[in-house]
Amino acid sequence: MQKIKLVLDRDYAIGAVDERIYSNFVEHLGRCVYGGIYEKGHPTSDEAGFRGDVKELVKKLNVPMIRYPGGNFVSGFCWEDSVGRDRPRRLDLAWLTTETNEVGLHEFYDWAREVGSQVMYAVNLGTGTPQAAKDVVEYCNHPGGSKYADMRIANGKKEPMGIRTFCLGNEMDGPWQMGQKTAYEYGRVASEAAKMMKWVDPAIELVACGSSSSQMPTFGEWELTMLSECYDNVDYVSLHRYYGNPDHNTEDFLASSMDLDEFIKIVASICDAVKGKKRSKKRLYLSFDEWNVWYHSLGQDEEIKRQRRWEPALPLLEDVYTFEDALLVGLMIITFLKNADRVKIACMAQLVNVIAPIMTRNGGPAWTQTTFWPLMQASSMGRGISLLPILSSPKADTKHYNDVPMVDAAATMDEQGNVTVFAVNRSLEEDAELLMDLRSFDKFAAAVHSVLHHEDLKAVNTEADPDNVRPKAVPIPVPGDGIDAVCLGKASWNVIQLKR
């Protein structure tokens, strides 16, 4: 058995955990909206057409904020299509489908509030303009007495929505994006849009588009150039990253979170370089507003778009997640917690059906995928202060990564002094004994250990067997004053709660 030592001290803090790192993403893509959160005539649907079974699962996820309405979709989207009574059907060039606009800004806002989430609204800076971006802020947040605020009131919502976080476009360096721009072009338009939006509502926060992937040839130079133009007017830089395991190399796949950590540190350093160049006193933070595992559905998606082009709500990006995918999701969450001083927003993409923790069948039930559990547990128990984990673990090399720790872990402490440790044992062959040195803490009164494990790395949850991969409670002794040991099974996600 491997011996792992974890030292935690209440005074060794990385930073406050912003609850928004447990956020999510709903795009008008595939069956995320139509057939996902919304399905008129479904046995559980409310009067507005939103599925009650999905709402209950979203509430269990405890999602603080949801990015909306895209994604690639937003780069060709006219927000005015989604409000009022007469809404046009539009061809969506992003996903080669038809958007009916049946669900729009008002409907989504009301639904988000019902499930306990704030809205993170993305504006179109692809085919859109700074003027349109300003107009939607006026529509959402201005009290009244102006064209767009009065339009909102006429559409049935007297009080301002008070949306506080806006994305300035989406992946604007990507050739797949409508209105693709150079870094300089984007930086200029983002700066002008940001100025106008904040003139309407100075309380809003704005997210500038970083490079759409760390694999882009312009990565780094994109951030440096665009931030040179818009740094003074924005608050966050976005990062997007998806991982896959098409070669079925699990060891290498589970090491991917090391790439994620490096990505975060590089972008943070570029933000600080621009800060220094401008002699600014403002610090930019990071919004990891798209992240997940995504590769299972890529082949079938191209065939669906070829055969059923322009149909509404095509079943796209419907990855069925394995147990090993859930392990990587846990490792990615651990990485966000270990960078809590800079990563303040993180949106798993997406919420329902589309590379999602929740799946549905039209007219049938909803169920949770394997990836639901690490996100739900972290969101429920990973609040407060992120503690600096001093971790000693054996290391190994994989195909693309060197010195990969066999165990990775993060820890949080809440206002009452309770400590939660999140840990993944990457080893596929060997259990690990986690020795916890809790030197600065008082005695704990209780301890709870939850384990997500399955002997089959490719195990999945299905409509017929929705609980195939599910956390289980494991008894552990109440910790004392010194070093306490907890067994981390091979290939497992672990949540250890230590309660005062």
Rosetta blueprint (number, residue, H / E / L):
1 M L
2 Q E
3 K E
4 I E
5 K E
6 L E
7 V E
8 L L
9 D L
10 R L
11 D L
12 Y L
13 A E
14 I E
15 G E
16 A E
17 V E
18 D L
19 E H
20 R H
21 I H
22 Y H
23 S E
24 N E
25 F E
26 V L
27 E L
28 H L
29 L L
30 G L
31 R L
32 C L
33 V L
34 Y E
35 G L
36 G L
37 I L
38 Y E
39 E L
40 K L
41 G L
42 H L
43 P L
44 T L
45 S E
46 D L
47 E L
48 A L
49 G L
50 F E
51 R E
52 G H
53 D H
54 V H
55 K H
56 E H
57 L H
58 V H
59 K H
60 K H
61 L H
62 N L
63 V L
64 P L
65 M E
66 I E
67 R E
68 Y E
69 P L
70 G L
71 G L
72 N H
73 F H
74 V H
75 S H
76 G H
77 F L
78 C L
79 W H
80 E H
81 D H
82 S H
83 V L
84 G L
85 R L
86 D L
87 R L
88 P L
89 R L
90 R E
91 L E
92 D E
93 L L
94 A L
95 W L
96 L L
97 T E
98 T E
99 E E
100 T L
101 N L
102 E L
103 V L
104 G L
105 L H
106 H H
107 E H
108 F H
109 Y H
110 D H
111 W H
112 A H
113 R H
114 E H
115 V L
116 G L
117 S L
118 Q E
119 V E
120 M E
121 Y E
122 A E
123 V E
124 N L
125 L L
126 G L
127 T L
128 G L
129 T L
130 P H
131 Q H
132 A H
133 A H
134 K H
135 D H
136 V H
137 V H
138 E H
139 Y H
140 C H
141 N H
142 H L
143 P L
144 G L
145 G L
146 S L
147 K H
148 Y H
149 A H
150 D H
151 M H
152 R H
153 I H
154 A H
155 N L
156 G L
157 K L
158 K L
159 E L
160 P L
161 M L
162 G L
163 I L
164 R L
165 T E
166 F E
167 C E
168 L E
169 G L
170 N L
171 E L
172 M L
173 D L
174 G L
175 P L
176 W L
177 Q L
178 M L
179 G L
180 Q L
181 K L
182 T L
183 A H
184 Y H
185 E H
186 Y H
187 G H
188 R H
189 V H
190 A H
191 S H
192 E H
193 A H
194 A H
195 K H
196 M H
197 M H
198 K H
199 W H
200 V H
201 D L
202 P L
203 A L
204 I L
205 E E
206 L E
207 V E
208 A E
209 C L
210 G L
211 S L
212 S L
213 S L
214 S L
215 Q L
216 M L
217 P L
218 T L
219 F L
220 G L
221 E H
222 W H
223 E H
224 L H
225 T H
226 M H
227 L H
228 S H
229 E H
230 C H
231 Y H
232 D H
233 N H
234 V L
235 D L
236 Y E
237 V E
238 S E
239 L E
240 H E
241 R E
242 Y E
243 Y E
244 G L
245 N L
246 P L
247 D L
248 H L
249 N L
250 T H
251 E H
252 D H
253 F H
254 L H
255 A L
256 S H
257 S H
258 M H
259 D H
260 L H
261 D H
262 E H
263 F H
264 I H
265 K H
266 I H
267 V H
268 A H
269 S H
270 I H
271 C H
272 D H
273 A H
274 V H
275 K H
276 G H
277 K H
278 K H
279 R L
280 S L
281 K L
282 K L
283 R L
284 L L
285 Y E
286 L E
287 S E
288 F E
289 D E
290 E E
291 W E
292 N E
293 V E
294 W L
295 Y L
296 H L
297 S L
298 L H
299 G H
300 Q H
301 D H
302 E H
303 E H
304 I H
305 K H
306 R H
307 Q H
308 R L
309 R L
310 W L
311 E L
312 P L
313 A L
314 L L
315 P L
316 L L
317 L L
318 E L
319 D L
320 V L
321 Y L
322 T E
323 F H
324 E H
325 D H
326 A H
327 L H
328 L H
329 V H
330 G H
331 L H
332 M H
333 I H
334 I H
335 T H
336 F H
337 L H
338 K H
339 N L
340 A L
341 D L
342 R L
343 V E
344 K E
345 I E
346 A E
347 C E
348 M E
349 A E
350 Q L
351 L L
352 V E
353 N L
354 V L
355 I L
356 A L
357 P L
358 I E
359 M E
360 T E
361 R L
362 N L
363 G L
364 G L
365 P L
366 A E
367 W E
368 T E
369 Q L
370 T L
371 T L
372 F H
373 W H
374 P H
375 L H
376 M H
377 Q H
378 A H
379 S H
380 S H
381 M H
382 G L
383 R L
384 G E
385 I E
386 S E
387 L E
388 L L
389 P L
390 I E
391 L E
392 S E
393 S L
394 P L
395 K E
396 A E
397 D L
398 T L
399 K L
400 H L
401 Y L
402 N L
403 D L
404 V E
405 P E
406 M L
407 V E
408 D E
409 A E
410 A E
411 A E
412 T E
413 M E
414 D L
415 E L
416 Q L
417 G L
418 N L
419 V E
420 T E
421 V E
422 F E
423 A E
424 V E
425 N E
426 R L
427 S L
428 L L
429 E L
430 E L
431 D L
432 A E
433 E E
434 L E
435 L E
436 M E
437 D E
438 L L
439 R L
440 S L
441 F L
442 D L
443 K L
444 F L
445 A L
446 A E
447 A E
448 V E
449 H E
450 S E
451 V E
452 L E
453 H L
454 H L
455 E L
456 D L
457 L L
458 K L
459 A L
460 V E
461 N L
462 T L
463 E L
464 A L
465 D L
466 P L
467 D L
468 N L
469 V L
470 R L
471 P L
472 K E
473 A E
474 V E
475 P L
476 I L
477 P L
478 V L
479 P L
480 G L
481 D L
482 G L
483 I E
484 D E
485 A E
486 V E
487 C E
488 L E
489 G L
490 K L
491 A L
492 S E
493 W E
494 N E
495 V E
496 I E
497 Q E
498 L E
499 K E
500 R L
